[in-house]
């Protein structure tokens, strides 16, 4: 799998996990920034606030739509 695709999947997984924990968008952005600052992390997408926000609302919208169908 390509490095870019793997990096994007990592961001998606972390944003999804953050939503499952009930974290806000600002908390999610801060969590991903903290993760980037850990030793050995080199995924620049963890710092892309626009991407994180897009994924956050994408997953949140899917979660909301799923609740409406239940």
N, CA and C of each residue as an Amber inpcrd file, in Angstrom:
protein
   210
   0.8540000  -1.1690000   0.0000000   0.0000000   0.0000000   0.0000000
   0.9000000   1.2320000   0.0000000   0.4800000   2.2690000  -0.7070000
   1.2830000   3.4740000  -0.7960000   1.3720000   4.2000000   0.5360000
   2.4520000   4.9280000   0.6840000   2.6860000   5.6410000   1.9450000
   1.6220000   6.7090000   2.2000000   1.1920000   7.3950000   1.1360000
   0.1830000   8.4380000   1.3070000  -1.1460000   7.8270000   1.7340000
  -1.5160000   6.7310000   1.0700000  -2.7750000   6.0810000   1.4200000
  -2.7380000   5.5780000   2.8640000  -1.6300000   5.0140000   3.2720000
  -1.4750000   4.5260000   4.6440000  -1.5690000   5.6820000   5.6360000
  -0.9720000   6.8230000   5.2990000  -1.0160000   7.9960000   6.1740000
  -2.4480000   8.5090000   6.3100000  -3.1980000   8.5100000   5.2100000
  -4.5920000   8.9570000   5.2400000  -5.4530000   8.0060000   6.0800000
  -5.2170000   6.7210000   5.9320000  -5.9630000   5.7270000   6.7150000
  -5.6810000   5.9150000   8.2020000  -4.4430000   6.2240000   8.5220000
  -4.0790000   6.4590000   9.9180000  -4.8620000   7.6470000  10.4880000
  -4.9710000   8.7280000   9.7170000  -5.7340000   9.8990000  10.1620000
  -7.2000000   9.5240000  10.3250000  -7.7530000   8.8290000   9.3430000
  -9.1620000   8.4220000   9.4170000  -9.4310000   7.5660000  10.6410000
  -8.5520000   6.6250000  10.9140000  -8.7130000   5.7480000  12.0830000
  -8.6790000   6.5500000  13.3870000  -7.7610000   7.4980000  13.4600000
  -7.6260000   8.2810000  14.6860000  -8.8200000   9.2120000  14.8810000
  -9.3240000   9.8010000  13.7920000 -10.4910000  10.6720000  13.8990000
 -11.7210000   9.8570000  14.3000000 -11.8920000   8.7000000  13.6960000
 -13.0210000   7.8250000  14.0210000 -12.9620000   7.3980000  15.4910000
 -11.7890000   7.0310000  15.9490000 -11.6100000   6.6410000  17.3480000
 -11.9330000   7.8110000  18.2760000 -11.5070000   8.9990000  17.8940000
 -11.7860000  10.1880000  18.6930000 -13.2860000  10.4370000  18.8070000
 -14.0100000  10.2660000  17.7130000 -15.4650000  10.4250000  17.7420000
 -16.1070000   9.3820000  18.6450000 -15.6170000   8.1610000  18.5740000
 -16.1550000   7.0990000  19.4280000 -15.9390000   7.3850000  20.9070000
 -14.9070000   8.1630000  21.2040000 -14.6180000   8.5400000  22.5870000
 -15.3870000   9.7940000  23.0060000 -16.1250000  10.3890000  22.0610000
 -16.9040000  11.5790000  22.3680000 -16.0940000  12.8600000  22.3860000
 -14.9560000  12.8620000  21.7260000 -14.0850000  14.0400000  21.6950000
 -14.6460000  15.0870000  20.7380000 -14.4010000  16.3520000  21.0350000
 -14.8160000  17.4390000  20.1590000 -13.8030000  17.5810000  19.0210000
 -14.1470000  18.4170000  18.0510000 -13.2240000  18.6620000  16.9380000
 -11.9120000  19.2400000  17.4460000 -11.9710000  20.2350000  18.3200000
 -10.7380000  20.8410000  18.8340000  -9.8920000  19.8380000  19.6100000
 -10.5310000  18.9870000  20.3800000  -9.7910000  17.9540000  21.1220000
  -9.1490000  16.9690000  20.1500000  -9.8700000  16.6430000  19.0930000
  -9.3520000  15.7100000  18.0900000  -8.1300000  16.2920000  17.3980000
  -8.2150000  17.5530000  16.9970000  -7.0690000  18.2070000  16.3520000
  -5.8760000  18.2220000  17.3010000  -6.1110000  18.5430000  18.5540000
  -5.0290000  18.5720000  19.5490000  -4.4350000  17.1750000  19.7590000
  -5.2880000  16.1610000  19.8010000  -4.8100000  14.7820000  19.9840000
  -3.9160000  14.3490000  18.8200000  -4.3310000  14.6730000  17.6030000
  -3.5400000  14.2840000  16.4390000  -2.2220000  15.0490000  16.3850000
  -2.2430000  16.3190000  16.7920000  -1.0080000  17.1070000  16.8460000
  -0.0530000  16.4990000  17.8760000  -0.5900000  16.0930000  19.0190000
   0.2220000  15.4500000  20.0590000   0.8120000  14.1490000  19.5360000
   0.0040000  13.3930000  18.8150000   0.4740000  12.1310000  18.2320000
   1.6140000  12.3840000  17.2430000   1.4890000  13.4410000  16.4310000
   2.5390000  13.7810000  15.4690000   3.8530000  14.1020000  16.1830000
   3.7560000  14.7590000  17.3230000   4.9610000  15.1820000  18.0480000
   5.6710000  14.0430000  18.7640000   5.0560000  12.8670000  18.8120000
   5.7200000  11.7190000  19.4320000   6.9100000  11.3180000  18.5840000
   7.8990000  10.7930000  19.2350000   9.1270000  10.3820000  18.5650000
   8.8310000   9.3300000  17.4980000   9.3600000   9.5400000  16.3180000
   9.2240000   8.5640000  15.2480000   7.9870000   8.7420000  14.3780000
   7.1550000   9.7370000  14.6560000   5.9570000   9.9690000  13.8530000
   6.3060000  10.9400000  12.7330000   5.9920000  10.5770000  11.4960000
   6.3270000  11.4530000  10.3810000   5.1520000  11.6120000   9.4050000
   3.9300000  11.5030000   9.9070000   2.7410000  11.6350000   9.0790000
   2.2900000  13.1010000   9.0940000   2.5890000  13.8600000   8.0260000
   2.2360000  15.2830000   8.0210000   0.7290000  15.5270000   8.0170000
  -0.0540000  14.5370000   7.6400000  -1.5070000  14.6930000   7.6270000
  -2.0840000  14.8130000   9.0360000  -1.3210000  14.4060000  10.0350000
  -1.7640000  14.5540000  11.4180000  -1.8210000  16.0230000  11.8400000
  -1.1890000  16.8990000  11.0500000  -1.1770000  18.3270000  11.3420000
  -2.1260000  19.1130000  10.4400000  -2.7500000  18.4600000   9.4820000
  -3.6230000  19.1320000   8.5100000  -5.0170000  19.3270000   9.1160000
  -5.2260000  20.4980000   9.7150000  -6.4720000  20.7600000  10.4340000
  -7.6870000  20.7280000   9.5230000  -7.5350000  21.1710000   8.2700000
  -8.6670000  21.1260000   7.3290000  -9.0610000  19.6830000   7.0130000
  -8.0740000  18.8370000   6.8080000  -8.3380000  17.4240000   6.5420000
  -9.0020000  16.7700000   7.7520000  -8.4850000  17.0470000   8.9250000
  -9.0400000  16.4710000  10.1540000 -10.4870000  16.9230000  10.3290000
 -10.7470000  18.1960000  10.0890000 -12.1100000  18.7080000  10.2060000
 -13.0430000  18.0370000   9.1940000 -12.5810000  17.8890000   7.9560000
 -13.3930000  17.2230000   6.9330000 -13.7310000  15.7930000   7.3460000
 -12.7330000  15.0580000   7.8000000 -12.9530000  13.6730000   8.2170000
 -13.8710000  13.6120000   9.4350000 -13.6760000  14.5340000  10.3620000
 -14.4830000  14.5730000  11.5780000 -15.9610000  14.7040000  11.2240000
 -16.2880000  15.6790000  10.3760000 -17.6890000  15.8950000  10.0280000
 -18.2120000  14.8350000   9.0700000 -17.3360000  14.2610000   8.2620000
 -17.7370000  13.1540000   7.4020000 -18.1830000  11.9630000   8.2500000
 -17.3760000  11.5940000   9.2320000 -17.7210000  10.4650000  10.0970000
 -18.8830000  10.8020000  11.0140000 -18.9060000  12.0260000  11.5000000
 -19.9970000  12.4440000  12.3760000 -21.3240000  12.4280000  11.6190000
 -21.3030000  12.8700000  10.3770000 -22.5050000  12.8470000   9.5420000
 -22.9670000  11.4280000   9.2690000 -22.0300000  10.5280000   9.0090000
 -22.3820000   9.1260000   8.7690000 -22.9650000   8.5100000  10.0360000
 -22.4020000   8.8740000  11.1750000 -22.9030000   8.3710000  12.4590000
 -24.3240000   8.8870000  12.7040000 -24.5540000  10.1640000  12.4080000
 -25.8700000  10.7780000  12.5810000 -26.8920000  10.1370000  11.6540000
 -26.5140000   9.8900000  10.3990000 -27.4240000   9.2730000   9.4280000
 -27.7810000   7.8600000   9.8560000 -26.8290000   7.1440000  10.4110000
 -27.0730000   5.7780000  10.8660000 -28.0510000   5.7800000  12.0270000
 -27.9350000   6.7310000  12.9370000 -28.8590000   6.8170000  14.0670000
 -30.2680000   7.1140000  13.5980000 -30.4190000   7.9210000  12.5540000
 -31.7340000   8.2880000  12.0390000 -32.4410000   7.0950000  11.4000000
 -31.6850000   6.1530000  10.8580000 -32.2970000   4.9910000  10.2070000
 -32.6740000   3.9060000  11.1930000 -32.1890000   3.9920000  12.4210000
 -32.4890000   2.9630000  13.4240000 -33.8240000   3.1510000  14.0480000
